[in-house]
Amino acid sequence: MLADLLDELRKHYEAREFPSDAIDRLLIEIPRGIENGLIARIGVWRLQKDVTVLRLIEELRKVRLDISAAPAPSNAQAIFCFSCGYRLKHRVVTALGEENRLPGPNNREMARIAERLKRERDALPIYAQFEIADALDDYTDLVADYSSPPKDMGTDEVIRWFTQDLRSKGKDVKVVFVVAHQHHMKRCLLLLNDEHGIVGIPAPEKYLKYDPGEKQERFSTPKEFILSDAASTVLHLGTR
C-alpha cells in the first residue's frame, strides 16, 4: 500500500510540474509521518486530522483520472489571484505605523500576469489576495476590484472572502480565471471546485520562479514548498 501511495504522489506532483528533487524529498518524508495506516504529519507539518493511506490513494487516483471538460474561457466571470509569499523592507519604520511587508517579485510578476489577462478581458473583475493587490497598485496601471484583508490566511479562507464579496453584490460566480504560482495552481483549482462549486481556468501564463529573498521559508524553494503543499493537499483530499 505504501508503494501505491508513493507512486500516486509522484504522479500527482509531476503533473503539477514540481522538480524531481522536490518530489524525492516528499517521498522520503511521507513514510516517516505514517502510523498504523494513518498519515499524521509531513515533515514539520502536522495534519489537523489524520488521513488514511487507503483513502488518500483513492482520492489521488480520482484527481489523476478526472477527464472533466474544461469550461470555455469565454464563460469566465472573474479573475481570482492568489499570492505566493512576500518580502520585508530592510528599513522598517513601524513606529510611524508603516507597513513593512512588500509584495516581492513573485507577487509582482503574478500581478503583471493578471494585468495582461485583464487587458484581454476588460469586463472581468480582479479579486486579489492583498499582496497581489498591493503589487497591482504599485507596479501596474490597474487596481484590484477587491482585495482580501491584509492578514495571513490559507487559500480556502481567501476564496471565502472573494465569494462573500461577490454574493454581497448579487453575483453567483461559477467560472473564474486563476492566477497563482504553478506549484500552487492545482490546489487552488481543487478547493474552488470541491468547497465552493467554482470551476477554475488556469491563466494562460505560467509562473514557476522562486524568490531567494522570500521571507516565508516554505515559499523559498520547491523542496520547501512541496512539504507545506502536500500537508494541505493530503488533508483536503483525505477528508473531502
C-alpha positions in Angstrom: 0.0 0.0 0.0 2.9 2.4 0.8 4.3 1.8 -2.7 1.0 2.6 -4.3 0.8 5.8 -2.2 4.3 7.0 -3.2 3.6 6.2 -6.8 0.4 8.3 -6.8 2.1 11.2 -5.0 4.9 11.1 -7.6 2.4 11.2 -10.5 0.4 14.0 -8.8 3.4 16.3 -8.3 5.0 15.5 -11.6 1.7 16.6 -13.2 2.0 19.8 -11.2 5.5 20.4 -12.6 7.4 20.2 -9.4 11.1 19.3 -10.0 12.3 15.7 -9.3 14.5 16.6 -6.3 11.5 18.2 -4.6 9.3 15.2 -5.3 12.1 12.9 -4.0 12.2 14.8 -0.7 8.5 14.5 -0.3 8.6 10.7 -0.9 11.3 10.4 1.8 9.2 12.3 4.3 5.9 10.6 3.7 6.7 7.2 5.4 8.1 9.0 8.4 4.7 10.5 9.2 2.6 7.3 8.8 1.5 5.4 11.9 -0.9 2.4 11.8 -2.1 3.3 8.3 -2.7 6.9 9.1 -0.8 10.0 7.8 -0.3 12.3 10.8 2.4 14.7 9.5 4.5 15.5 6.5 7.9 16.9 7.5 7.3 19.6 10.2 3.7 20.0 9.1 1.2 18.1 11.3 -2.2 17.4 9.8 -5.2 18.8 11.6 -6.9 15.4 11.1 -5.3 12.0 10.4 -5.8 10.8 6.9 -5.9 7.1 6.0 -3.4 5.9 3.4 -6.0 4.0 1.5 -8.4 6.9 1.3 -5.6 9.2 0.0 -4.6 6.7 -2.7 -8.2 6.6 -3.9 -8.6 10.4 -3.9 -5.2 10.9 -5.7 -6.4 8.5 -8.4 -9.7 10.3 -8.8 -7.8 13.5 -9.4 -5.4 11.9 -11.8 -8.1 10.2 -13.8 -10.5 13.1 -13.9 -11.3 13.9 -17.5 -13.9 16.6 -16.9 -14.1 19.0 -19.8 -12.7 22.5 -19.0 -15.1 25.3 -19.5 -14.6 27.8 -22.3 -12.6 30.8 -21.3 -15.5 33.0 -22.6 -17.5 31.7 -19.7 -15.2 33.2 -17.0 -16.9 35.7 -14.7 -13.9 37.0 -12.7 -10.1 36.7 -12.2 -9.0 35.2 -8.8 -5.4 35.9 -7.8 -3.6 34.0 -5.1 -0.3 35.3 -3.7 3.0 33.5 -3.1 4.9 34.7 -0.1 6.3 38.2 0.5 9.4 40.2 1.4 10.1 42.6 4.2 11.6 46.0 3.9 15.3 46.3 5.0 14.5 49.6 6.7 11.5 49.3 8.9 9.7 52.4 10.4 7.0 50.7 12.3 6.9 53.4 14.9 5.2 55.5 12.3 2.7 52.8 11.6 4.3 52.0 8.3 3.6 48.5 6.8 6.9 46.7 6.5 5.7 44.0 4.1 6.5 44.1 0.4 4.8 42.1 -2.3 8.1 40.7 -3.5 9.0 39.5 -7.1 6.6 36.5 -7.1 3.6 38.7 -6.5 4.8 41.5 -8.7 5.0 39.0 -11.6 1.6 37.5 -10.9 0.2 41.0 -10.8 1.6 41.6 -14.3 0.0 38.3 -15.4 -3.3 39.5 -14.0 -2.8 42.8 -15.7 -2.3 41.3 -19.1 -5.2 38.9 -18.6 -7.4 41.9 -17.6 -6.5 43.8 -20.7 -7.6 40.9 -22.9 -10.9 40.5 -20.9 -11.6 44.0 -19.6 -15.1 43.2 -18.2 -13.8 40.7 -15.7 -13.3 42.0 -12.1 -10.0 41.2 -10.4 -10.2 39.6 -7.0 -6.7 39.5 -5.5 -5.1 38.4 -2.3 -3.7 41.5 -0.7 -0.1 41.1 -1.6 -1.0 40.9 -5.3 -3.5 43.8 -4.9 -0.6 45.8 -3.5 1.6 44.8 -6.4 -1.2 45.9 -8.8 -1.3 49.3 -7.1 2.4 49.8 -7.1 3.6 48.2 -10.3 0.8 48.4 -12.9 -1.8 50.8 -14.1 -4.6 48.7 -12.7 -6.3 48.4 -9.3 -7.9 45.2 -8.0 -11.7 45.3 -7.8 -11.4 43.6 -4.5 -8.5 42.9 -2.1 -8.6 40.3 0.7 -7.9 41.6 4.2 -4.2 42.3 4.9 -3.5 39.2 7.1 -2.1 35.8 6.7 -4.7 33.2 5.7 -5.0 29.9 3.9 -6.2 29.5 0.3 -9.7 28.4 1.3 -10.2 31.4 3.5 -9.1 33.7 0.7 -11.7 32.2 -1.6 -14.3 32.7 1.1 -13.5 36.4 1.3 -13.8 36.6 -2.5 -17.1 34.8 -2.7 -18.6 36.7 0.2 -17.9 40.0 -1.6 -19.4 38.7 -4.8 -22.5 37.4 -3.1 -22.9 40.8 -1.4 -23.1 42.3 -4.9 -25.6 39.7 -6.1 -23.2 37.8 -8.2 -23.2 34.0 -8.3 -19.8 33.2 -9.9 -19.3 29.7 -11.3 -16.3 30.0 -13.6 -13.1 32.1 -12.9 -9.7 32.5 -14.3 -7.0 31.7 -11.7 -3.7 33.5 -11.3 -1.3 31.6 -9.0 2.1 30.1 -8.8 2.1 27.0 -11.0 3.0 24.8 -8.0 0.0 26.2 -6.1 -2.4 26.2 -9.0 -3.8 22.6 -8.7 -4.7 23.1 -5.0 -6.5 26.4 -5.9 -8.5 24.6 -8.5 -9.4 21.7 -6.2 -10.5 24.0 -3.4 -12.5 26.2 -5.7 -14.4 23.2 -7.1 -14.7 21.0 -4.1 -15.5 23.6 -1.5 -17.2 26.3 -3.5 -18.6 24.8 -6.7 -16.5 27.1 -8.8 -14.6 25.9 -11.8 -11.2 27.5 -12.2 -9.4 28.1 -15.5 -5.6 28.5 -15.1 -4.4 31.8 -16.5 -2.7 31.3 -19.9 0.7 32.3 -18.5 2.5 30.1 -16.0 4.7 31.4 -13.2 7.3 28.9 -11.8 10.1 31.0 -10.2 11.0 31.3 -6.6 12.4 34.3 -4.7 15.7 33.8 -2.9 14.8 36.9 -0.7 11.5 35.3 0.3 10.5 35.9 4.0 8.5 32.7 4.5 10.7 29.7 4.4 8.0 27.4 3.0 7.9 29.6 -0.2 11.6 29.8 -0.6 12.3 26.8 -2.8 10.3 23.9 -4.4 11.8 21.5 -1.9 10.4 23.5 1.0 7.0 24.4 -0.7 6.2 20.8 -1.6 6.0 19.7 2.0 3.7 22.5 3.0 1.6 22.0 -0.1 1.4 18.2 0.5 0.2 18.7 4.1 -2.6 20.9 2.8 -3.4 18.8 -0.2 -3.4 15.5 1.7 -5.7 16.9 4.4 -8.1 18.3 1.8 -8.2 15.2 -0.4 -8.3 12.8 2.5 -11.3 14.4 4.2 -13.3 15.8 1.3 
